[in-house]
């Protein structure tokens, strides 16, 4: 198995000395996985290994360069074929390039640099083709929302209705819901079913970016704008030009940046940090949060004018406990998907396991259900998920806590762990809920885990 960033290269060269030279040149890059062939037939026989790039000697003992090139193109036209030849006939080079060769390089003193540069360009072409294929797949299959957002409960049907309204217009959409309800999936469904589907969808998790970097991340900066700004950076809004920007956890944005975001949204333009150029924007905005932004406004943590600018079409995702009818539909989907991905036989969820799923409140919502089913699939024997295979990270209840004698420190640690599970390891949120400092949370975790608790 090859790493994602590695490139498989076939070298077809019958001259042992030049083959040794190419081996030296290509071995300089650890990302290259190289196989050598002395004949065209040997190379063609191994095309099923799916090389990204082939360097092809024009004069081979068994086949002409044109014939080998034709066979490669018939097998896969996306393979980049770089012809390397001792001949320097312009006419030959032109004909080979017309026939689909990626490049034509002469065996001279500049060959090393030209080969490496050509491989670099071919690698970029391959990455672009893969990205286009990925986007096509997402557009045509993944985000047909009634297939990817599963459920038949009245609560989720209301969401379907709102998505349909959202895709017909360019209105800003604000998605709310508890952690794990699938807010990013809704944003993708809206984008990939809208008129902007062929343009970028750029997702930004506001909570995951440090406060001092978020402005540069969103709006970009010019070279020398601040210490460490060694080059111009294009921000996420510019990356999303013509498409959609999805600002997840918008409720975590610092007040000082909220005013700058408001101006960008109002004026539909921005200026990079340290720059003077005004950049016009055509970007649809979708935001999401697990917070109640009205309460945040009342508490003075979120600007009221920004709140109304972002409100647009509100879509609230119900927690899984309010979608009881959907739990088994989703559980079956996750079990089928896991079995398919891992080459397992189709899994059946037993009646006992179904009852156990329906009796649980799923504080982690759809994300937790997926995790529970995948673990159950691993733990199951045969083709059935049994009740005993289903295990939960059940939030700690007061009676469960008090049933076991522990020190106050141990109680505190277990409460913190329970809240971290419930709020998806969001330390800031847990600190607010428990009214303690983040440093206290880290201290308890470190001390108690050191004790093996």
C-alpha positions as CSV (number, residue, x, y, z in Angstrom):
1,X,0.0,0.0,0.0
2,X,1.4,3.4,-1.0
3,X,1.1,6.6,1.1
4,X,-1.2,9.2,-0.2
5,X,1.6,11.6,-1.2
6,X,3.7,9.0,-3.0
7,X,3.9,8.7,-6.8
8,X,4.4,5.5,-8.6
9,X,6.7,6.0,-11.6
10,X,7.6,3.4,-14.3
11,X,11.0,3.9,-16.1
12,X,11.3,2.1,-19.4
13,X,14.9,2.2,-20.5
14,X,17.1,-0.5,-22.1
15,X,20.4,1.2,-21.7
16,X,21.8,0.0,-18.3
17,X,24.0,3.1,-17.9
18,X,21.1,5.5,-18.5
19,X,18.8,3.4,-16.3
20,X,21.4,3.8,-13.5
21,X,21.4,7.5,-14.1
22,X,17.6,7.8,-13.9
23,X,17.6,5.6,-10.7
24,X,20.0,8.2,-9.1
25,X,17.9,11.2,-10.3
26,X,14.6,9.8,-9.1
27,X,16.0,8.4,-5.8
28,X,16.6,12.0,-4.7
29,X,12.9,12.3,-3.9
30,X,11.6,9.9,-1.1
31,X,8.0,10.3,-2.4
32,X,8.8,8.4,-5.6
33,X,8.1,4.7,-5.9
34,X,10.0,3.6,-9.0
35,X,9.9,0.4,-11.1
36,X,12.3,-0.2,-14.0
37,X,11.6,-2.1,-17.3
38,X,14.0,-2.9,-20.2
39,X,11.3,-3.5,-22.8
40,X,8.0,-2.0,-23.8
41,X,6.1,-5.3,-23.4
42,X,7.3,-5.7,-19.8
43,X,5.9,-2.2,-19.0
44,X,2.6,-2.8,-20.7
45,X,2.1,-6.0,-18.8
46,X,2.4,-4.2,-15.5
47,X,0.1,-1.2,-16.3
48,X,-2.5,-2.8,-13.9
49,X,-0.3,-1.4,-11.1
50,X,-1.6,2.0,-12.1
51,X,1.5,4.2,-12.4
52,X,0.9,7.9,-12.4
53,X,4.0,8.7,-14.6
54,X,6.0,6.8,-17.1
55,X,9.4,7.8,-18.5
56,X,9.7,6.1,-21.9
57,X,12.8,5.5,-23.9
58,X,12.0,6.3,-27.6
59,X,14.2,3.6,-29.0
60,X,13.5,0.2,-27.4
61,X,14.7,-3.2,-28.6
62,X,11.2,-4.8,-28.9
63,X,8.7,-2.0,-29.7
64,X,8.8,1.6,-31.0
65,X,8.2,4.5,-28.7
66,X,5.0,5.4,-30.6
67,X,3.5,1.9,-30.2
68,X,4.2,1.8,-26.4
69,X,2.8,5.3,-26.0
70,X,-0.4,4.2,-27.9
71,X,-0.8,1.1,-25.7
72,X,-0.4,3.2,-22.5
73,X,-2.9,5.8,-23.8
74,X,-5.4,3.1,-24.6
75,X,-5.0,1.6,-21.1
76,X,-5.3,4.9,-19.2
77,X,-5.1,8.4,-20.9
78,X,-4.5,10.0,-17.6
79,X,-1.0,8.4,-17.2
80,X,1.6,11.1,-17.9
81,X,4.2,9.7,-20.4
82,X,7.5,11.5,-20.7
83,X,9.5,10.5,-23.8
84,X,13.3,10.5,-23.3
85,X,15.3,10.1,-26.5
86,X,18.8,10.5,-27.9
87,X,17.2,11.9,-31.1
88,X,16.7,15.6,-31.4
89,X,14.3,15.7,-34.3
90,X,11.7,18.4,-33.9
91,X,9.3,16.6,-36.1
92,X,9.4,13.4,-34.0
93,X,8.9,15.4,-30.8
94,X,5.9,17.2,-32.2
95,X,4.2,14.0,-33.5
96,X,4.7,12.3,-30.1
97,X,3.3,15.3,-28.2
98,X,0.3,15.3,-30.6
99,X,-0.2,11.6,-29.9
100,X,-0.5,12.4,-26.2
101,X,3.0,12.4,-24.7
102,X,3.2,14.7,-21.7
103,X,6.8,15.9,-22.5
104,X,9.7,15.1,-24.8
105,X,13.2,15.3,-23.3
106,X,16.6,14.9,-25.1
107,X,19.4,12.8,-23.5
108,X,21.8,15.7,-22.9
109,X,23.6,17.5,-20.0
110,X,20.4,19.3,-19.0
111,X,18.3,16.1,-18.9
112,X,18.4,15.7,-15.1
113,X,16.8,19.1,-14.3
114,X,14.3,18.8,-17.2
115,X,13.2,15.3,-16.1
116,X,12.6,16.4,-12.5
117,X,10.8,19.5,-13.6
118,X,8.6,17.5,-16.0
119,X,7.8,14.9,-13.3
120,X,6.8,17.8,-10.9
121,X,4.4,19.2,-13.6
122,X,3.0,15.7,-14.3
123,X,2.5,15.2,-10.6
124,X,0.5,18.5,-10.4
125,X,-1.6,17.4,-13.3
126,X,-2.4,14.1,-11.6
127,X,-3.4,15.8,-8.4
128,X,-5.7,18.1,-10.4
129,X,-7.3,15.2,-12.2
130,X,-7.9,13.4,-8.8
131,X,-9.5,16.6,-7.3
132,X,-11.8,17.0,-10.3
133,X,-12.8,13.3,-10.1
134,X,-13.5,13.8,-6.3
135,X,-15.6,16.8,-6.9
136,X,-17.6,15.1,-9.7
137,X,-18.2,12.2,-7.4
138,X,-19.4,14.4,-4.6
139,X,-21.7,16.4,-6.9
140,X,-23.3,13.4,-8.6
141,X,-23.6,10.9,-5.8
142,X,-22.7,11.9,-2.3
143,X,-24.9,14.9,-1.6
144,X,-28.2,13.9,-3.1
145,X,-29.5,14.9,0.3
146,X,-32.4,12.6,0.7
147,X,-30.0,9.7,0.2
148,X,-27.1,11.0,2.4
149,X,-29.3,12.5,5.2
150,X,-31.2,9.5,6.3
151,X,-34.5,9.4,8.2
152,X,-38.3,9.3,7.9
153,X,-39.2,11.1,11.2
154,X,-41.3,14.2,11.0
155,X,-38.4,16.2,12.5
156,X,-36.0,15.3,9.8
157,X,-38.6,15.8,7.0
158,X,-38.9,19.4,8.2
159,X,-35.1,19.7,7.6
160,X,-35.5,18.3,4.1
161,X,-38.2,20.9,3.3
162,X,-35.8,23.7,4.4
163,X,-32.9,22.3,2.4
164,X,-35.1,22.4,-0.7
165,X,-35.9,26.1,-0.1
166,X,-32.2,26.8,0.6
167,X,-30.9,25.3,-2.7
168,X,-33.3,27.4,-4.8
169,X,-32.0,30.7,-3.5
170,X,-28.7,32.4,-2.5
171,X,-29.9,33.2,1.1
172,X,-27.5,32.9,4.0
173,X,-28.2,29.8,6.0
174,X,-27.7,29.4,9.7
175,X,-27.6,25.8,11.0
176,X,-28.1,25.1,14.7
177,X,-28.1,21.8,16.6
178,X,-26.2,19.9,19.3
179,X,-22.8,18.5,18.6
180,X,-22.9,15.4,16.4
181,X,-26.2,16.1,14.7
182,X,-24.6,16.5,11.2
183,X,-24.4,20.3,10.6
184,X,-21.6,20.0,8.1
185,X,-23.5,17.4,6.1
186,X,-26.4,19.8,5.8
187,X,-24.1,22.5,4.5
188,X,-22.6,20.2,1.9
189,X,-26.1,19.1,0.8
190,X,-27.1,22.7,0.3
191,X,-24.0,23.6,-1.6
192,X,-23.8,20.6,-3.9
193,X,-27.5,20.9,-4.8
194,X,-27.3,24.6,-5.6
195,X,-26.2,26.6,-8.6
196,X,-22.8,27.0,-7.0
197,X,-22.1,23.2,-6.9
198,X,-19.3,23.5,-9.5
199,X,-17.4,26.1,-7.4
200,X,-15.6,25.5,-4.2
201,X,-17.1,24.7,-0.8
202,X,-14.6,25.9,1.8
203,X,-15.2,24.8,5.4
204,X,-13.7,26.6,8.3
205,X,-14.0,25.4,11.9
206,X,-13.8,28.7,13.8
207,X,-13.3,27.1,17.2
208,X,-10.2,25.1,15.9
209,X,-8.2,28.2,14.8
210,X,-6.3,30.3,17.4
211,X,-7.6,33.7,18.0
212,X,-4.5,35.5,16.7
213,X,-4.6,33.5,13.4
214,X,-8.3,33.5,12.5
215,X,-8.3,36.9,10.7
216,X,-5.5,35.9,8.4
217,X,-7.1,32.5,7.9
218,X,-10.4,34.1,6.7
219,X,-9.3,37.2,4.9
220,X,-5.6,36.5,4.0
221,X,-2.5,38.7,4.4
222,X,0.2,40.4,2.3
223,X,3.9,39.5,2.6
224,X,5.5,41.3,5.5
225,X,2.1,42.2,7.1
226,X,3.3,40.9,10.4
227,X,6.2,38.9,11.9
228,X,6.3,35.5,10.1
229,X,4.3,36.6,7.1
230,X,6.9,35.5,4.6
231,X,4.6,35.4,1.6
232,X,1.2,36.5,0.5
233,X,-1.6,34.3,1.8
234,X,-5.0,34.0,0.2
235,X,-7.8,33.7,2.8
236,X,-10.7,31.3,2.9
237,X,-13.2,33.9,1.6
238,X,-11.1,34.3,-1.5
239,X,-10.7,30.6,-1.9
240,X,-14.5,30.2,-1.9
241,X,-15.0,32.8,-4.7
242,X,-18.1,31.9,-6.7
243,X,-18.9,29.1,-4.3
244,X,-19.8,28.7,-0.6
245,X,-17.9,29.3,2.7
246,X,-19.1,27.2,5.6
247,X,-18.2,28.8,9.0
248,X,-18.7,26.1,11.6
249,X,-18.9,27.0,15.3
250,X,-19.5,30.6,14.5
251,X,-20.5,31.2,18.1
252,X,-16.9,30.8,19.1
253,X,-15.7,33.8,17.1
254,X,-14.1,36.6,19.1
255,X,-16.0,39.9,19.4
256,X,-13.1,41.9,17.8
257,X,-13.3,39.8,14.7
258,X,-17.1,39.8,14.5
259,X,-17.1,43.4,13.5
260,X,-14.7,42.7,10.6
261,X,-16.7,39.8,9.4
262,X,-19.9,42.0,9.5
263,X,-18.2,44.5,7.3
264,X,-17.1,41.9,4.8
265,X,-20.6,40.5,4.6
266,X,-22.2,43.9,4.2
267,X,-19.8,45.3,1.6
268,X,-19.2,42.0,-0.1
269,X,-15.5,42.9,-0.3
270,X,-12.4,42.5,1.8
271,X,-8.8,43.8,2.1
272,X,-6.1,41.4,3.1
273,X,-4.1,42.2,6.3
274,X,-1.3,44.6,5.4
275,X,-2.8,45.4,2.0
276,X,-4.7,48.2,0.2
277,X,-6.3,46.3,-2.6
278,X,-10.1,45.9,-2.3
279,X,-11.2,42.4,-3.4
280,X,-14.8,42.0,-4.5
281,X,-16.5,38.8,-3.3
282,X,-19.2,36.6,-4.7
283,X,-19.5,34.0,-1.9
284,X,-22.5,32.3,-0.3
285,X,-22.3,32.0,3.5
286,X,-23.5,29.1,5.6
287,X,-22.8,29.2,9.3
288,X,-23.4,26.6,12.1
289,X,-23.3,26.5,15.8
290,X,-24.3,24.3,18.7
291,X,-24.9,27.5,20.8
292,X,-28.1,29.5,21.2
293,X,-26.9,32.7,19.5
294,X,-29.8,34.7,20.9
295,X,-28.6,33.9,24.4
296,X,-25.1,34.8,23.3
297,X,-26.3,38.2,22.1
298,X,-28.1,38.8,25.4
299,X,-24.9,37.9,27.2
300,X,-22.9,40.3,25.1
301,X,-20.7,37.6,23.6
302,X,-22.1,38.0,20.1
303,X,-23.0,41.1,18.1
304,X,-26.7,41.6,17.5
305,X,-26.2,43.2,14.1
306,X,-24.0,40.2,13.0
307,X,-26.6,37.8,14.3
308,X,-29.3,39.2,12.1
309,X,-27.0,39.4,9.2
310,X,-26.2,35.7,9.5
311,X,-29.7,34.5,10.5
312,X,-31.0,34.2,6.9
313,X,-32.8,30.9,6.6
314,X,-32.5,29.1,10.0
315,X,-32.3,25.3,9.9
316,X,-32.4,23.5,13.3
317,X,-31.2,20.0,13.4
318,X,-33.1,17.9,16.0
319,X,-31.1,15.8,18.4
320,X,-31.3,12.0,17.8
321,X,-33.4,11.5,20.9
322,X,-36.1,13.5,19.1
323,X,-35.8,11.3,16.0
324,X,-36.5,7.9,17.6
325,X,-38.0,6.6,14.3
326,X,-34.6,7.2,12.6
327,X,-32.3,5.5,15.0
328,X,-32.7,2.0,13.5
329,X,-32.6,3.4,9.9
330,X,-29.3,5.1,10.7
331,X,-28.0,2.1,12.6
332,X,-28.6,-0.2,9.7
333,X,-27.0,2.3,7.3
334,X,-23.9,2.5,9.4
335,X,-23.7,-1.3,9.8
336,X,-24.0,-1.8,6.1
337,X,-21.4,0.8,5.3
338,X,-18.9,-0.5,7.8
339,X,-19.4,-4.1,6.5
340,X,-18.8,-2.9,2.9
341,X,-15.7,-0.8,3.8
342,X,-14.2,-3.7,5.6
343,X,-15.1,-6.6,3.3
344,X,-17.4,-8.2,5.9
345,X,-20.6,-10.1,5.3
346,X,-23.8,-8.0,5.7
347,X,-24.6,-7.5,9.4
348,X,-28.0,-8.0,10.9
349,X,-29.0,-6.0,14.1
350,X,-30.8,-8.4,16.4
351,X,-34.0,-7.5,18.1
352,X,-32.3,-7.3,21.5
353,X,-29.7,-4.9,20.1
354,X,-32.4,-2.8,18.5
355,X,-34.2,-2.5,21.8
356,X,-31.0,-1.5,23.5
357,X,-30.4,1.2,20.9
358,X,-34.0,2.6,21.3
359,X,-33.7,2.8,25.0
360,X,-30.5,5.0,24.9
361,X,-30.6,8.9,24.7
362,X,-27.5,9.3,22.5
363,X,-26.1,12.6,24.0
364,X,-23.5,12.4,21.2
365,X,-26.3,12.2,18.6
366,X,-25.7,10.7,15.1
367,X,-21.9,10.8,15.5
368,X,-22.1,8.7,18.7
369,X,-24.6,6.2,17.0
370,X,-22.1,5.7,14.2
371,X,-19.3,5.0,16.7
372,X,-21.4,2.6,18.7
373,X,-22.4,0.6,15.6
374,X,-18.9,0.4,14.2
375,X,-17.6,-0.9,17.6
376,X,-20.5,-3.4,17.8
377,X,-19.7,-4.6,14.3
378,X,-16.1,-5.3,15.4
379,X,-17.2,-7.0,18.6
380,X,-19.9,-9.2,16.9
381,X,-19.4,-12.8,16.0
382,X,-20.7,-14.0,12.7
383,X,-23.2,-11.8,10.8
384,X,-25.4,-10.6,13.8
385,X,-24.9,-7.6,16.1
386,X,-26.2,-8.8,19.4
387,X,-27.3,-6.8,22.5
388,X,-24.1,-7.6,24.3
389,X,-22.1,-6.1,21.4
390,X,-23.7,-2.7,22.0
391,X,-21.9,-0.5,24.5
392,X,-22.4,3.2,25.3
393,X,-20.5,6.1,26.9
394,X,-23.6,6.8,29.0
395,X,-23.5,10.2,30.7
396,X,-22.9,9.8,34.5
397,X,-26.1,10.1,36.5
398,X,-26.0,11.3,40.1
399,X,-27.1,7.9,41.5
400,X,-24.5,6.1,39.4
401,X,-21.8,8.4,40.8
402,X,-22.8,8.0,44.4
403,X,-23.1,4.3,44.1
404,X,-19.3,3.9,44.4
405,X,-17.2,5.5,47.1
406,X,-14.5,7.8,45.7
407,X,-12.5,10.8,46.7
408,X,-13.8,14.3,45.8
409,X,-11.0,14.5,43.3
410,X,-12.0,11.3,41.6
411,X,-15.7,12.4,41.5
412,X,-14.6,15.7,39.9
413,X,-12.4,13.8,37.3
414,X,-15.3,11.5,36.3
415,X,-17.7,14.4,35.9
416,X,-15.2,16.2,33.7
417,X,-14.7,13.1,31.6
418,X,-18.5,12.7,31.2
419,X,-18.9,16.3,30.0
420,X,-16.0,15.9,27.6
421,X,-17.7,12.9,26.0
422,X,-21.0,14.8,25.8
423,X,-19.5,17.9,24.3
424,X,-17.1,16.2,21.9
425,X,-13.9,17.1,23.8
426,X,-14.7,20.8,23.5
427,X,-12.7,22.0,26.6
428,X,-13.9,25.6,26.4
429,X,-17.6,24.5,26.4
430,X,-17.0,22.1,29.3
431,X,-15.2,24.8,31.3
432,X,-18.3,27.1,30.8
433,X,-20.8,24.4,31.7
434,X,-18.9,23.4,34.9
435,X,-17.9,27.0,35.7
436,X,-14.2,26.1,36.1
437,X,-11.1,27.2,34.3
438,X,-9.6,25.3,31.3
439,X,-6.3,24.9,33.2
440,X,-8.2,23.1,36.0
441,X,-9.6,20.6,33.5
442,X,-6.2,19.9,32.1
443,X,-4.7,19.5,35.6
444,X,-7.4,17.0,36.7
445,X,-7.0,15.0,33.5
446,X,-3.2,14.9,33.8
447,X,-3.1,14.1,37.5
448,X,-5.8,11.4,37.4
449,X,-4.6,9.7,34.3
450,X,-1.1,9.6,35.8
451,X,-2.7,7.6,38.6
452,X,-4.3,5.2,36.1
453,X,-7.8,6.3,36.9
